[in-house]
Amino acid sequence: MEHKGTVRLETERLVIREFDEKDTTTLYEIMKKSRVMHAWEHGFTFEETREWLARQQERYRRDGFGYFAVLQKPSASLIGQAGLIASDIEGKSVTEIGYVFDDSVWGNGYATEAARALVEFAFGTLGVDELYCTMRPENLSSVKVAQRLGFEYSGEYIKVYKGKEMPHGILILKRYGT
């Protein structure tokens, strides 16, 4: 599951590409909102946003993927992020999909559209056999996006973030034929 090269995906309404330094301020404007960053239970500071972006760039180098900038066509406005990360869930190495969008664009189907493109990228280009999606059970909008794409509930686990235990649901999507 190795991918070399820059990731750039396009859908009917979106461009999905690797983050770069010039995205920091706009990304911060999205990530500073507690409502948007509900899973982390707080909005991010500018420094936390810079660190997040640096982690994604490290993931690009190490894994060939990470969270990507999602831009709205034709304006090229950064409206959120969606991506794949190499993750560990209860001792199992998995590929996880995730998405975070600015609340100003919620309800327009962008998360579903971006996630669908990433599912195709993971199964097609990367050759992943199954994708995981973990989220707080009360995040019903995100759960619905995953279910719309065919992810099925598989159980729960406790994710520890900054010393706090947070229950997360586990949803899995298997590549057709596996």
C-alpha positions in Angstrom: 0.0 0.0 0.0 2.6 2.5 -1.1 1.8 5.6 -3.1 4.5 7.9 -4.5 3.8 11.3 -5.8 1.5 14.2 -5.0 -2.1 13.5 -4.4 -4.7 15.5 -6.3 -8.2 14.3 -6.8 -11.1 16.0 -8.4 -14.9 15.5 -8.2 -17.7 17.4 -9.8 -17.5 20.2 -7.2 -14.3 19.7 -5.3 -10.5 19.6 -5.6 -8.7 17.5 -3.0 -5.0 18.2 -2.7 -2.2 18.1 -0.3 -2.0 20.9 2.2 0.8 23.4 2.0 2.0 26.2 4.2 -0.2 28.9 2.5 -3.3 27.0 3.8 -2.4 27.6 7.5 -4.5 30.7 8.1 -7.6 29.5 6.3 -7.4 26.1 7.9 -7.1 27.8 11.3 -10.3 29.8 10.6 -12.1 26.5 10.2 -10.3 24.5 13.0 -10.7 27.3 15.7 -14.4 26.6 15.8 -15.4 24.3 18.7 -18.5 23.3 16.8 -16.4 22.1 13.9 -13.8 20.4 16.0 -16.4 18.7 18.2 -14.5 15.4 18.2 -11.6 17.1 19.9 -13.9 19.0 22.3 -12.3 22.3 21.5 -11.3 24.6 18.7 -7.7 24.6 17.8 -5.3 27.4 18.5 -3.2 28.8 15.6 -0.2 26.8 16.8 -2.2 23.6 17.1 -3.4 24.1 13.5 0.3 24.6 12.4 1.2 21.4 14.2 -1.8 19.5 12.6 -0.7 20.7 9.1 2.9 19.7 9.8 1.7 16.2 10.8 -0.2 15.9 7.6 2.9 16.8 5.6 4.9 14.2 7.5 2.2 11.6 6.7 2.5 12.5 3.0 6.2 11.8 3.1 5.9 8.7 5.2 2.7 7.0 4.0 1.9 8.8 0.7 -1.4 10.2 2.2 -2.9 12.0 5.1 -5.6 14.6 5.6 -6.0 16.8 2.4 -7.2 20.2 1.7 -10.7 20.2 0.2 -11.4 23.2 -2.1 -14.7 24.2 -3.7 -14.7 24.6 -7.4 -14.5 27.1 -9.2 -13.5 29.5 -6.4 -10.7 27.3 -5.0 -11.9 28.2 -1.5 -10.7 25.9 1.2 -13.8 24.6 2.9 -12.5 21.7 4.9 -10.3 18.6 4.9 -10.7 14.9 4.2 -8.2 12.2 4.1 -6.8 8.8 4.9 -4.4 8.1 7.8 -2.5 5.0 8.8 -3.9 4.3 12.3 -3.9 1.8 15.1 -7.2 0.7 16.5 -6.8 -1.6 19.5 -3.5 -3.0 18.3 -4.6 -3.5 14.6 -2.9 -1.4 11.9 -5.7 0.0 9.7 -6.3 2.8 7.1 -8.8 5.2 8.5 -10.8 7.8 6.6 -11.9 11.1 8.1 -13.4 14.5 7.2 -13.8 17.9 8.8 -15.7 20.7 7.1 -16.4 24.3 7.9 -19.8 24.7 9.4 -20.7 27.3 6.8 -20.9 24.5 4.2 -22.5 21.8 6.2 -25.5 20.1 4.6 -24.3 20.5 1.0 -23.0 16.9 0.5 -19.3 17.9 0.4 -18.2 15.4 3.0 -19.9 12.6 1.2 -18.5 13.7 -2.2 -14.9 14.1 -0.8 -15.1 10.8 1.2 -16.4 8.9 -1.9 -13.4 10.1 -3.9 -11.0 9.0 -1.1 -12.7 5.6 -0.9 -12.0 5.1 -4.6 -8.4 6.3 -4.2 -7.9 3.9 -1.2 -9.3 0.9 -2.9 -8.1 1.6 -6.4 -4.8 3.4 -6.2 -3.6 2.2 -2.8 -5.1 -1.3 -3.0 -6.5 -1.1 0.5 -8.9 -4.0 1.3 -10.9 -2.3 4.0 -11.3 1.2 5.4 -12.1 2.2 8.9 -14.0 5.3 10.0 -14.1 6.1 13.7 -16.1 8.8 15.3 -17.9 9.9 18.4 -21.4 8.2 18.4 -23.2 11.5 19.0 -21.7 13.0 15.7 -24.7 11.8 13.8 -24.0 13.8 10.6 -20.6 12.1 10.2 -22.1 8.7 11.0 -24.6 9.3 8.2 -21.9 10.2 5.8 -20.1 7.0 6.5 -23.3 4.9 6.3 -24.2 6.6 3.0 -20.9 5.3 1.6 -21.6 1.8 2.8 -19.6 1.7 6.0 -21.1 -0.7 8.6 -21.0 -0.4 12.3 -18.5 -2.8 13.8 -18.2 -1.9 17.5 -16.7 0.7 19.8 -13.4 1.5 21.4 -12.0 4.1 23.7 -9.7 6.7 22.1 -7.6 8.7 24.6 -7.0 12.3 23.6 -5.0 14.6 25.9 -5.6 12.2 28.8 -9.4 12.0 28.3 -11.1 8.7 27.4 -13.6 9.3 24.5 -15.9 6.5 23.2 -15.7 6.1 19.4 -17.8 4.0 17.1 -16.0 1.9 14.6 -17.4 1.6 11.1 -15.8 -0.5 8.3 -16.1 -0.6 4.6 -14.6 -3.6 2.7 -13.5 -3.4 -0.8 -15.9 -5.2 -3.1 -14.8 -8.9 -3.5 -12.8 -9.0 -0.3 
